[in-house]
Amino acid sequence: MSRTCISDIMRATVRHVWDMHRPRDVSQCKTCLGHTSATR
């Protein structure tokens, strides 16, 4: 996979998580993203 492809996936993931948690739950969002990165 190219770096651009990974960037697109991450961007889509961030947007999806952001939509689920809403801006007020930023700490949860960061935790979720951190867990995703660690799992990968």
Secondary structure, DSSP 4 states (H G I P E B T S, - for coil): --HHHHHHHHHHHHHHHHHHH-GGGHHHHHHHHHHHHHH-
